[in-house]
Amino acid sequence: MFLHVFIVSLMCGLTLGIALIVSVFMVVFRKDKRSLHDMMAGTYVTYAKPDEIEDKQAFVN
């Protein structure tokens, strides 16, 4: 039982660790600074403050 829990924990840790390392490298080396979660969610990184957004029609209902 202990061996099973240890192997499963090790595999989960390695999988999440590899994903974390890939995400960090993506943020560091990509011009648009998008990471794995940004690409999966379809979001992007912006440095504009909310009152500086040029296309304010996107937020008007």
C-alpha positions as a printed Julia matrix, in Angstrom:
61×3 Matrix{Float64}:
   0.0    0.0     0.0
   2.78   2.41    0.92
   4.6    1.68   -2.33
   1.45   2.41   -4.35
   0.87   5.75   -2.59
   4.55   6.65   -2.99
   4.59   5.89   -6.74
   1.32   7.76   -7.39
   2.56  10.77   -5.4
   5.87  10.73   -7.24
   4.17  10.61  -10.64
   1.81  13.46   -9.75
   4.68  15.52   -8.43
   6.76  14.95  -11.55
   3.86  15.77  -13.85
   3.02  19.0   -12.06
   6.7   19.87  -11.75
   7.27  19.48  -15.49
   4.2   21.62  -16.24
   5.46  24.3   -13.86
   8.91  24.34  -15.45
   7.43  24.56  -18.96
   5.16  27.43  -17.87
   8.07  29.36  -16.37
  10.13  28.96  -19.53
   7.17  30.08  -21.65
   6.74  33.26  -19.59
  10.46  34.02  -19.71
  11.11  33.36  -23.4
   7.85  34.21  -25.22
   7.35  37.76  -26.45
   3.69  37.81  -25.43
   4.48  36.33  -21.95
   1.67  33.76  -22.22
   1.9   30.63  -20.12
   0.16  27.26  -20.4
  -2.9   28.38  -18.43
  -3.21  31.53  -20.58
  -3.14  29.47  -23.76
  -5.67  26.95  -22.46
  -8.06  29.66  -21.25
  -7.6   31.84  -24.33
  -6.48  34.83  -22.29
  -3.58  37.19  -22.84
  -1.26  39.34  -20.78
  -1.73  43.1   -20.77
  -0.05  45.85  -18.84
  -2.73  48.47  -19.48
  -4.77  49.72  -16.55
  -8.54  49.36  -16.88
  -9.04  53.07  -17.6
  -6.4   52.98  -20.36
  -8.13  50.38  -22.53
  -8.7   51.85  -25.98
 -11.62  49.67  -27.04
 -14.13  50.52  -24.3
 -17.02  49.35  -26.5
 -16.03  45.77  -25.63
 -17.21  46.37  -22.06
 -20.46  48.19  -22.85
 -23.6   46.06  -22.99
